[in-house]
Amino acid sequence: MPSTPEQLLATWLERQLTAEPWRWLEARLAPGPAASDKDVFITLGLIPRRLGRADLALGEADLAAANEARPGWTPKGWSVDGAARVLTLLRTAARRNDFPELFQRLCRTADVAEAIALYRGLPLYPQAERLEPQAAEGVRSSMGPVFEAVAHNNPYPRDHFGEHRWNHMILKALFVGSALAPVQGLDERANPELAQMLRDYAHERRAAGRPISPELWRCIGPFAEGEALDDLAQTLASADPQERAAAALALCASPAPQARRLLDRVPDLARRIETGALTWRSLEAMA
């Protein structure tokens, strides 16, 4: 039987921490009456000082167990204090019916490091649907690391954001220079409205003489017909190898017959796509 996220976090922390900090955390999270807001705030604030901020040491087996416990959960890159903060919230949520309201209060007063930890835990908390308004606040953040705590390597937006919220998250990622590759569900949540929004954004960038992220075309390709193919043809003629490769990948996803004719202009790229040598993942490595 798979372990729960709470069990995994406790196992990883106990394995990595020395005896004294682990006993302190266990005492703070011991079963009993529901902790008050004050107690939760104090515990979260003391965690970095008592446990440290080292990287959470995880192997491939740990990451596989995380994905089994909650599909899409990717704790790679987490810290000890971040993991302990999420564990604190999981233990607290099990004893309180007002967890969504508590989560909102915590996020509103959190510093950057604490906010990152709290938002990374979104896919693990109960009452997930009721957390969506605060998750939306996270993607509206002007702080890149906080935005990416929600948008990157996190299945929560894929599973719970409506189309409007999702589309604006993707557009904002491009606007602030954040990568799209770590966004879970990028291909499955692509939609015609998003494709049009991104085309409009690309036109604005071109008109201003500004660069366009090659990743943008990934969300346009499946809906590329008519004038969208003209955009891709222009990108295919770029002097930038990464832009040309992105245009070719997007054309491969297009349902339009004209897309194949455009691909015939770049037989080397078409061949690399057919053999699997060129993918969106390999394109990311070219950056």
Secondary structure, 3 states (H helix, E strand, C coil): CCCCHHHHHHHHHHHHCCHHHHHHHHHHCCCCCCCCHHHHHHHHHHHHHHHCCCECCCCHHHHHHHHHHCCCCCCCCCEHHHHHHHHHHHHHHCCCCCHHHHHHHHHHHCCHHHHHHHHHCHHHCCCHHHHHHHHHHHHCCCCHHHHHHHHCCCHHHHHHCCHHHHHHHHHHHHHCCCCCCCCCCCCCCCCHHHHHHHHHHHHHHHHCCCCCCHHHHHHCHHHCCCHHHHHHHHHHCCCCHHHHHHHHHHHHHCCCHHHHHHHCCCHHHHHHHHCCCCCHHHHHHHC
